[in-house]
Amino acid sequence: MSEKPTKPLNESRRKFLQTAGLVPAALYLDGCASAGGQKSSTGSVAGSQDSMMDFVAAPLDTVRIGLIGMGRRGLPMLRLFLAIDGVEIMAISDPYAPAIDNAKKLFNELDVAQPTYYGNGEHDYRNMLARDDIDVVYIATPWKWHTPMSVEAMEHGKHALVEVPAALTIDECWQLVDTSERTQLNCMMMENVCYGREELMALNMVRQGVLGELLHSEAAYIHELRWQMVDMEEGTGSWRTDWHTRRNANLYPTHGLGPIAQYMNINRGDRFDYLSSMSSPALGRQLYAKREFPADHIRNQAKYICGDMNTSLIKTARGRTIMVQHDTTTPRPYTRHNLIQGTNGVYGQYPDRFALESEGEFHEWQHDMSDLQARYDHELWKRTKAGAEALGGHGGMDYVMLWRTIYCLRNSLPLDQNVYDAAAWSVVIPLSETSNADRGNSQDFPDFTRGAWKTASSFEIRDVVSASVASHNNNQAAA
Amino acid sequence: MSEKPTKPLNESRRKFLQTAGLVPAALYLDGCASAGGQKSSTGSVAGSQDSMMDFVAAPLDTVRIGLIGMGRRGLPMLRLFLAIDGVEIMAISDPYAPAIDNAKKLFNELDVAQPTYYGNGEHDYRNMLARDDIDVVYIATPWKWHTPMSVEAMEHGKHALVEVPAALTIDECWQLVDTSERTQLNCMMMENVCYGREELMALNMVRQGVLGELLHSEAAYIHELRWQMVDMEEGTGSWRTDWHTRRNANLYPTHGLGPIAQYMNINRGDRFDYLSSMSSPALGRQLYAKREFPADHIRNQAKYICGDMNTSLIKTARGRTIMVQHDTTTPRPYTRHNLIQGTNGVYGQYPDRFALESEGEFHEWQHDMSDLQARYDHELWKRTKAGAEALGGHGGMDYVMLWRTIYCLRNSLPLDQNVYDAAAWSVVIPLSETSNADRGNSQDFPDFTRGAWKTASSFEIRDVVSASVASHNNNQAAA
């Protein structure tokens, strides 16, 4: 299904139940029974509301977490979860024994009680989901598992925190939205880049009007990752490489797009309207395989179809424009662009720079950020930076994200990224694929909010307090 | 007409004569009579050929030039023409008396014999075109005159050298192509940026394979020109501002796109296939007018509709992608991007930078250009740089362009930019306008070459010799 009726919800939900195909029917029945017949472990303060816009759940004193996926992403995120006060790690699932071992070592190292492990094959996570002492499931698995696991987690009464991208198809996006609305549980895509110091500062500048009225922005994930092709049995490259043989699209839009969407109040007064996309030829991975692997290697037998550089344009309902690029193949420096332009000038990264008419000279880029930081560093950054700087995680953004999300869950605040954001940011993947295959003709974004974007209030990171640190934090800093 | 039959030419020419509307019918009759019944002052070595691809005219010992437009562009270009050996300035036309006075002063200053002046109203240039002692007409007038004057110049047996953009509509593009083919006279759009030191070096790098196989490129004209809105009676802003009230498009694509098109061999083995375009809101000029002019000023009565930032995507027949932006409104630093990306890495400008796998490190931008310049400075730059550095003109590119073009005309070489380039680079204006108005749906480029792009040889700047200087050059350097 490419579109959903905006109302009534009940009808759309029936349609969803009839048409959803990726999750086994039995699970849906379980899920429906669970949502209808037994109390969710988290519940909902506003139980009768349908929309998840500004949704708040009942406060959790301790956030009991189960993690699925203990690989290159899951393990360092586990370390950060363990550094946050009010978090209890209940269980960890991963079918790969060495990954479980890594987690065990970490708990020993930190002198924290071991959780329960679920490592008996790819589907043992379902036994973890069946427990009734878990509030939140964090999912850091290969992309194809993101939506099914998120849906299953919510069906089992857990909030889903899922790594990027949350979904790979339009249908999966609707599955997330429908399930979150029906179960009244959070589905947050963990877009860590939204919590970078620079992104938070830019958000603050935009909200304070420093850039004037917004006009245009540029986002990207340009990150040479050909070297991951060496991963064969496990590791990101073992499955990520395959996507380059299966889809010609902007495969990974959300790191660049998430912060931009927040600046622009996407789903909160504005929304993505339509997208046009064009991919360059796909040459780099073939060349790399030829150079790095034997002629009969599987990497030399594959046909890589994902254009090395994808450039997509998005128009918003308020007429603003966004360029978002994807290139994980070409040898060039990393950038997410993070450029935001308004009537008063421009702020961008890679390198950090700005040009603002109100600051005087705008004909040359300014590169000294110290004054802007002094004036516009975000309160959230200021109040978490001690932990962020001590614990790291992509320059601190991982820690800030986890700290903030746990804080919201413990204090009945809306999570900063809701299921509509997860869907709107992720759906760029299938829309870019379709547009690119159709001579760049534009594709309409579904309105996943079902009209709620029109009245939703401006995006703000509210009720920021100073971060408290977990009692075992000193152990970590020493680790 | 939005498309033309590719063959036969005669039929398309008949259709052109029937449908062309911008130039008075009488002029066409004059033109036809001239082309058919009397010898062109320049003639054609390959008189029977239809296509203007690689067209060469009979050599001119002295290039006798008439200039139309003696404003902010025409006057400095006149000074450069006068610095080139083998040039004779026969006549100058401009309806604005002070512009003519500026030219007269320059001739006196250089102690060069005065040409004939045509300043009796907007159409006195036609009396200049009627002369039979002019080989080449250089046109530096407001945009709306570019195509009509170029067509009339060719109809009167003169080569047309026209400032950018050469045309404003698809129909005008075809007028230029049809007229150039029928008259077998050059119509060169004077895209000076193609002659910048950096652009020539990038061309050389691409041809030598330094960037690998080409994938993607980025071009722009981002140049804050709100200040031109103060021009009311004369000067660029007096007419350019109006376009911002009339068209929502990429109004000025060729400076960024010309060099990129040459790197990519557009019209010579590849061609622009289709384009998608989106414009941001148009806010900056209203704000500027409100700030800078009285409330009842004409600049405050206008409605500005051209989106402050236009971003367009182009796909080529070989599957490569090009992003081209236009923004003359937002307060931000100048850039043409000039970014060209291949399988071996990237070269770009603003700031100058490169990252090449074959050079070792590519994860950080390299900014020291000295080694690249030593290896890849183009022969044309090296052989003209003395004059370019002495005489200037946008960093020397104007001088190099004029010197090179005069050299080609005197030595029976194809001009570096033919009428198909003029049409393909300029047609981005109407195509971006249509796409932007149609929710970013893509627009097909007409194949102005009528298929000749498939067999045309790679773009090269051939037969480069050292620049000779005009005998009165010393006067100029002293001026």
Interface residues (C-beta under 8 A of the other chain):
Chain A: G212 E213 L215 H216 E224 D273 Y274 L275 S276 M278 S279 S280 P281 L283 G284 L287 G307 D308 M309 T311 L313 I314 K315 R318 G319 R320 T321 M323 D327 T330 P331 R332 P333 Y334 Q341 G342 T343 N344 G345 V346 A355 L356 E357 F362 H363 E364 W365 R439 G440 N441 S442
Chain B: G212 E213 L215 H216 E224 D273 Y274 L275 S276 S277 M278 S279 S280 P281 L283 G284 L287 G307 D308 M309 T311 L313 I314 K315 R318 G319 R320 T321 M323 D327 T330 P331 R332 P333 Y334 Q341 G342 T343 N344 G345 V346 A355 L356 E357 F362 H363 E364 W365 R439 G440 N441 S442
